[in-house]
Amino acid sequence: MSDHILAHNRRFYDLIVPNSELTQIASGMLWTEGPVYFAQGDYFLWSDIPNNRCYQWAEGMGSRIFDYDANNSNGHTTDAQGRLLSCEHLTRRVTRREYDGSTTIIADSHDGKRLNSPNDLVVKSDGSIWFTDPPYGILSDYEGRKSPQEQAGCFVYRVESADAEPIIVADDMIKPNGLAFSRDESRLYVSDTGQSHDPDGPHHIRVFDVSGSTLSGGDVFADIPHGLSDGFRVDSLDNVWTSTGRGVSCYASDGELLGEILVPETVSNLCFGGPKMNRLMITATTSVYTIYLGVTG
């Protein structure tokens, strides 16, 4: 068993490949974030937020700069048409890149006031876009531009389309961050990373029940004992794979910690990819790592 694998439950052995190595594929950045996989081209993208860059990596080709002016983008995802959706700190908006390279603004305000700094997003099967809006991009000039907060709080939003007003679906979080639906979309997991600027702040993932376009519940799904749950994904068995201060943790759908992948840098986010969707890409502070798993995303 590789020394970067730490199992807390025997079920974790069914989710990993014991002889798969944690491989560093890129380094030398400031804060890597927002990994996303494009199946149509078999490549990954990720952000280096402070350096205002977006990178592309493909097997056998290495990494290259995909976008030299990425508006301090953070989280990314794709929609059903394979288009890139991004959360931009600098412009305080959610955008979509069209096939011709043009940009469509999905959301940049609510109730006539600018958003804080959209952080992460996910697309539901009905095409609606759900995103979190903490203030990290306006707290300083490091990941965006220091600016006053116009919204009354930090919310989770749902937006139907590019010409629709974002609707608040959760308003009781300090710093909502990563989010992901369960496989059947009956649950929405959302992390709160309020501890990043308050030692007594939340450092957990909550789980909401989804009914169409509304949420209910919101119980704590898992407290993160080491660092914060910045970004996460759900696998084909409904396990939650999340970033932490010491690597990647895997939680069963009932909240039990199954195991960890230890990473030598603080992990910010992750995503599944590769032709079989069994390769985990991990963005971790200055570097990006990959590892093959025994389960698909």
C-alpha positions, 0 to 999 in steps of 0.5 A: 500500500502506498504511503500516501493512502490512509484508510479509516474503513475497509470499504476505502480499499475498494475505492482506490488502486493500492499501487497507484502513485500520486503524481505531480504534473505541474508546479510553480504556481501561487494558488491552484484552483478550479480543476475541470475535465473536458471529455471531448478533448481529454484534457484538464483545465485549472486556475492559478488565481493570484497569477490571473492565469488558466492552465491546460494539461493533457497526457503526453503534452504537459501543461500550457497557459490556456488563458493569460487574462482569466479575471482571477477565475476560481471554480470551473465546470462544464454544461451539457453542451461542453461549454466552460463556465467560470466563477471570476473574482475580478469581475465578480461574475459567473460566465460561459465561454461560447464555441466561438470564444465569446463570453456570455455573462450568466450572473453579475448582480442580485437585486441591483447590487454586485455579487461578492466574488462567485467561487464555485458552481455546478450545473443541474440536469435541468440546465440551471446553474447553482453557485456560491458567493463568498467574499474572497475576491474582494477581501484583498487584491491578492485574488481579485480587487479589494472592494466593498461588499454590496450584498447583505451576506454570502449566499448560495444562488440558483440561476435559470439562464443567462437572462434570468435573475439569480435566486438565493437558495441558501442564506445562512452560511458564513462563507459558502464555498464548494458545492456538488449534487448527489448522483440523483440530484436529491441532495446538494452538498455545500461547504462553509469555510468561515474558519478561513478568517475566524478561528471559531468559524465553520469548517464543515460540509452541509447537506440540503434536500433538493426539491426542484429549485428550492433547498431545505434542511442543511444539516452538517454532513461532515466536520473537517478536522484538518483544514477546510473543505474548499472544493469537492466532487461526488463519485459514482457510488455517491461518496464525497471526495473533498479537499482538506488541509492535508490532502483529499478525504473520502466520505460515504453518503452517510457522512462516515470518513472512509479514507484519505489521500495524503498530499504534501501541499494544502489541497484546494479542489479536485475533479474526476477525469480521464477516458474512464473518469477514474483519474483524480486531478488535485489542485494543491497550493503551488502544484497539481497532482493526479492519481488513479482510483478504483471508482469513477466520478 
